């Protein structure tokens, strides 16, 4: 395999890993929205919150 072909394979793997990380990060942000650490739910709010 030539140097250029190996470089293209490495670049493809890097883009695949970064794309997977972006998709995973997106779904994790949707599942666990960021909130202030000071803000605390009351038991009623915790029961009524959508998961």
ABEGO torsion letter per residue (X at the ends): XBAAAAAAAAAAAAAAAAAAAAAAAAAAAAABBBBBAABBBBAAAAAABBX
